Amino acid sequence: MFLREGMDQDAREYLEMARDLEPTDGRSYSLIVEALKNLMLYEEAEAVYKVALKRFGAHARTLFNFCELYIAWKKWDKAYDMGKQALAEDPDLTEAQKIVKKLEKKLMG
């Protein structure tokens, strides 16, 4: 609710409490990252994703979301690497295919 209303700081605080109460619920991690990304706190969002990757493993969707974080942060090389990792996990992930192609053009051409 807080995220939909643009209350990102409130959402962050609420979601961090929820994560601390139920650390095995992966959804709270991605929502915390969404709030942090909206607040442009990219380093903190990156740290949350790294914890999630350690806790839950490298799933294609998580890697792709990490790629999108790096795009928002304008870290093109890291975005490309995460996109490629997402495709290694799921070669049929069409969103990752499209992003990786765009990043290849940006980085190589």
C-alpha positions in Angstrom: 0.0 0.0 0.0 2.7 2.5 0.9 4.6 1.8 -2.3 1.5 2.4 -4.4 1.0 5.7 -2.7 4.6 6.9 -3.2 5.4 6.6 0.5 8.6 4.9 -0.1 10.3 5.7 3.2 7.3 4.4 5.1 7.2 1.3 2.9 10.9 0.7 3.5 10.5 0.8 7.3 7.4 -1.4 7.3 8.9 -3.9 4.9 12.2 -4.1 6.8 10.2 -4.9 10.0 8.3 -7.6 8.1 11.5 -9.1 6.7 13.0 -9.2 10.2 10.0 -11.0 11.5 9.9 -13.4 8.6 13.3 -13.6 6.9 12.4 -16.5 4.8 9.8 -14.5 2.8 11.5 -13.5 -0.3 8.8 -11.0 -1.4 9.8 -8.6 1.3 13.4 -8.3 -0.1 12.2 -7.4 -3.5 9.7 -4.8 -2.2 12.4 -3.3 0.0 14.6 -3.0 -3.1 11.7 -1.3 -4.9 11.3 1.3 -2.2 15.1 1.9 -2.0 15.3 2.2 -5.8 12.5 4.8 -5.7 14.4 6.7 -3.0 17.5 6.4 -5.2 19.4 4.6 -2.5 21.0 2.2 -4.9 23.9 1.0 -2.7 21.5 -0.1 0.0 19.3 -1.8 -2.6 22.3 -3.6 -4.0 23.1 -4.8 -0.5 19.6 -6.1 0.0 19.8 -8.1 -3.2 23.1 -9.6 -2.3 21.6 -10.8 1.0 18.7 -12.2 -0.9 20.9 -14.0 -3.4 22.9 -15.6 -0.5 19.7 -16.6 1.3 17.6 -17.8 -1.6 20.0 -18.6 -4.4 20.4 -17.1 -7.9 17.0 -17.4 -9.5 16.5 -15.9 -13.0 13.9 -13.4 -11.9 16.0 -12.2 -9.0 19.0 -11.7 -11.3 16.9 -9.9 -13.8 15.5 -7.6 -11.1 19.1 -7.0 -10.0 19.9 -6.1 -13.6 17.1 -3.5 -13.6 18.5 -2.0 -10.4 21.8 -1.5 -12.1 20.1 0.1 -15.1 18.3 2.6 -12.8 21.8 3.2 -11.2 23.3 3.6 -14.7 25.9 0.9 -14.0 25.7 -0.6 -17.5 28.5 -3.2 -17.2 27.0 -4.6 -14.0 23.5 -4.6 -15.5 24.8 -6.5 -18.5 26.5 -9.1 -16.3 23.3 -9.6 -14.3 21.2 -9.9 -17.4 23.6 -12.5 -18.8 23.4 -14.4 -15.5 19.6 -14.3 -15.6 19.7 -15.7 -19.1 22.1 -18.5 -18.0 19.5 -19.5 -15.4 16.6 -19.2 -17.8 17.4 -18.7 -21.5 13.7 -18.2 -22.3 13.3 -15.1 -20.1 12.3 -12.7 -22.8 12.6 -9.6 -20.7 16.2 -10.4 -20.0 16.8 -11.2 -23.7 15.5 -7.8 -24.7 17.5 -5.9 -22.0 20.7 -7.8 -22.8 20.4 -6.9 -26.5 19.9 -3.2 -25.6 22.8 -3.3 -23.2 25.1 -5.0 -25.8 24.3 -2.1 -28.2 25.0 0.5 -25.5 28.2 -1.1 -24.4 29.6 -2.3 -27.8 28.3 0.2 -30.2 
